[in-house]
Amino acid sequence: MAETLNKRVHITGALGTGVSTLGVELARRLGVPHLDTDDFYWAPSDPPFTTKRTIPARLAAIGAAQGQGGWVLSGSLDGWGDPAIETVDLVVFLTAPMALRLARLKSREMRRFGARIGPGGDMEAGHLSFIDWAMSYDDPQSALGGRSRLRHEAWLGQLSVPVLRLSGTKRPELLAED
């Protein structure tokens, strides 16, 4: 992938498919900045990921970070961020089985937050809600509650740029070659 792509790439998919991991690897190979939507969507808070920025603030921050050169932007813009990818050359959509995605998410959350997400921890309830929400991604009924496979597919179908579909079961180094 690294040799044939223009340098403005948006990578998206379900939580736990490896979107951010591939974004970091591809940006490194292309020599461009890696941007992650979570860094713009969420305001700093403790516990993290509890305070949303306004859409205009998110878009302004992403636009400033993108600058004039190339970039790789990972994460979900579905429903709010189309202006951030108006100049994108390629959208990469990652998929992976739910069991793998959930195992990755649980492992990542444990590394990030440790005992805070465990029984009695101050982030336990939020963590359990997050995992439940991530599990609903493939459920067609979940499209009403935000990020879902159904919403992603509808959004992807409206794009006028190429969409490359890849399996997030492969290592990011191998995906970056695709």
Secondary structure as a PSIPRED ss2 file (coil, helix, strand):
# PSIPRED VFORMAT (PSIPRED V4.0)

   1 M C   1.000  0.000  0.000
   2 A C   1.000  0.000  0.000
   3 E C   1.000  0.000  0.000
   4 T C   1.000  0.000  0.000
   5 L C   1.000  0.000  0.000
   6 N C   1.000  0.000  0.000
   7 K C   1.000  0.000  0.000
   8 R E   0.000  0.000  1.000
   9 V E   0.000  0.000  1.000
  10 H E   0.000  0.000  1.000
  11 I E   0.000  0.000  1.000
  12 T E   0.000  0.000  1.000
  13 G E   0.000  0.000  1.000
  14 A C   1.000  0.000  0.000
  15 L C   1.000  0.000  0.000
  16 G C   1.000  0.000  0.000
  17 T C   1.000  0.000  0.000
  18 G C   1.000  0.000  0.000
  19 V H   0.000  1.000  0.000
  20 S H   0.000  1.000  0.000
  21 T H   0.000  1.000  0.000
  22 L H   0.000  1.000  0.000
  23 G H   0.000  1.000  0.000
  24 V H   0.000  1.000  0.000
  25 E H   0.000  1.000  0.000
  26 L H   0.000  1.000  0.000
  27 A H   0.000  1.000  0.000
  28 R H   0.000  1.000  0.000
  29 R H   0.000  1.000  0.000
  30 L H   0.000  1.000  0.000
  31 G C   1.000  0.000  0.000
  32 V C   1.000  0.000  0.000
  33 P C   1.000  0.000  0.000
  34 H E   0.000  0.000  1.000
  35 L E   0.000  0.000  1.000
  36 D E   0.000  0.000  1.000
  37 T H   0.000  1.000  0.000
  38 D H   0.000  1.000  0.000
  39 D H   0.000  1.000  0.000
  40 F H   0.000  1.000  0.000
  41 Y H   0.000  1.000  0.000
  42 W E   0.000  0.000  1.000
  43 A C   1.000  0.000  0.000
  44 P C   1.000  0.000  0.000
  45 S C   1.000  0.000  0.000
  46 D C   1.000  0.000  0.000
  47 P C   1.000  0.000  0.000
  48 P C   1.000  0.000  0.000
  49 F C   1.000  0.000  0.000
  50 T C   1.000  0.000  0.000
  51 T C   1.000  0.000  0.000
  52 K E   0.000  0.000  1.000
  53 R C   1.000  0.000  0.000
  54 T C   1.000  0.000  0.000
  55 I H   0.000  1.000  0.000
  56 P H   0.000  1.000  0.000
  57 A H   0.000  1.000  0.000
  58 R H   0.000  1.000  0.000
  59 L H   0.000  1.000  0.000
  60 A H   0.000  1.000  0.000
  61 A H   0.000  1.000  0.000
  62 I H   0.000  1.000  0.000
  63 G H   0.000  1.000  0.000
  64 A H   0.000  1.000  0.000
  65 A H   0.000  1.000  0.000
  66 Q H   0.000  1.000  0.000
  67 G C   1.000  0.000  0.000
  68 Q C   1.000  0.000  0.000
  69 G C   1.000  0.000  0.000
  70 G C   1.000  0.000  0.000
  71 W E   0.000  0.000  1.000
  72 V E   0.000  0.000  1.000
  73 L E   0.000  0.000  1.000
  74 S E   0.000  0.000  1.000
  75 G C   1.000  0.000  0.000
  76 S C   1.000  0.000  0.000
  77 L C   1.000  0.000  0.000
  78 D C   1.000  0.000  0.000
  79 G C   1.000  0.000  0.000
  80 W C   1.000  0.000  0.000
  81 G C   1.000  0.000  0.000
  82 D H   0.000  1.000  0.000
  83 P H   0.000  1.000  0.000
  84 A H   0.000  1.000  0.000
  85 I H   0.000  1.000  0.000
  86 E C   1.000  0.000  0.000
  87 T C   1.000  0.000  0.000
  88 V C   1.000  0.000  0.000
  89 D C   1.000  0.000  0.000
  90 L E   0.000  0.000  1.000
  91 V E   0.000  0.000  1.000
  92 V E   0.000  0.000  1.000
  93 F E   0.000  0.000  1.000
  94 L E   0.000  0.000  1.000
  95 T E   0.000  0.000  1.000
  96 A C   1.000  0.000  0.000
  97 P C   1.000  0.000  0.000
  98 M H   0.000  1.000  0.000
  99 A H   0.000  1.000  0.000
 100 L H   0.000  1.000  0.000
 101 R H   0.000  1.000  0.000
 102 L H   0.000  1.000  0.000
 103 A H   0.000  1.000  0.000
 104 R H   0.000  1.000  0.000
 105 L H   0.000  1.000  0.000
 106 K H   0.000  1.000  0.000
 107 S H   0.000  1.000  0.000
 108 R H   0.000  1.000  0.000
 109 E H   0.000  1.000  0.000
 110 M H   0.000  1.000  0.000
 111 R H   0.000  1.000  0.000
 112 R H   0.000  1.000  0.000
 113 F H   0.000  1.000  0.000
 114 G H   0.000  1.000  0.000
 115 A H   0.000  1.000  0.000
 116 R H   0.000  1.000  0.000
 117 I H   0.000  1.000  0.000
 118 G C   1.000  0.000  0.000
 119 P C   1.000  0.000  0.000
 120 G C   1.000  0.000  0.000
 121 G C   1.000  0.000  0.000
 122 D C   1.000  0.000  0.000
 123 M C   1.000  0.000  0.000
 124 E H   0.000  1.000  0.000
 125 A H   0.000  1.000  0.000
 126 G H   0.000  1.000  0.000
 127 H H   0.000  1.000  0.000
 128 L H   0.000  1.000  0.000
 129 S H   0.000  1.000  0.000
 130 F H   0.000  1.000  0.000
 131 I H   0.000  1.000  0.000
 132 D H   0.000  1.000  0.000
 133 W H   0.000  1.000  0.000
 134 A H   0.000  1.000  0.000
 135 M H   0.000  1.000  0.000
 136 S C   1.000  0.000  0.000
 137 Y C   1.000  0.000  0.000
 138 D C   1.000  0.000  0.000
 139 D C   1.000  0.000  0.000
 140 P H   0.000  1.000  0.000
 141 Q H   0.000  1.000  0.000
 142 S H   0.000  1.000  0.000
 143 A H   0.000  1.000  0.000
 144 L H   0.000  1.000  0.000
 145 G H   0.000  1.000  0.000
 146 G C   1.000  0.000  0.000
 147 R C   1.000  0.000  0.000
 148 S C   1.000  0.000  0.000
 149 R H   0.000  1.000  0.000
 150 L H   0.000  1.000  0.000
 151 R H   0.000  1.000  0.000
 152 H H   0.000  1.000  0.000
 153 E H   0.000  1.000  0.000
 154 A H   0.000  1.000  0.000
 155 W H   0.000  1.000  0.000
 156 L H   0.000  1.000  0.000
 157 G H   0.000  1.000  0.000
 158 Q H   0.000  1.000  0.000
 159 L C   1.000  0.000  0.000
 160 S C   1.000  0.000  0.000
 161 V C   1.000  0.000  0.000
 162 P C   1.000  0.000  0.000
 163 V E   0.000  0.000  1.000
 164 L E   0.000  0.000  1.000
 165 R E   0.000  0.000  1.000
 166 L E   0.000  0.000  1.000
 167 S E   0.000  0.000  1.000
 168 G C   1.000  0.000  0.000
 169 T C   1.000  0.000  0.000
 170 K C   1.000  0.000  0.000
 171 R C   1.000  0.000  0.000
 172 P H   0.000  1.000  0.000
 173 E H   0.000  1.000  0.000
 174 L H   0.000  1.000  0.000
 175 L H   0.000  1.000  0.000
 176 A H   0.000  1.000  0.000
 177 E H   0.000  1.000  0.000
 178 D C   1.000  0.000  0.000
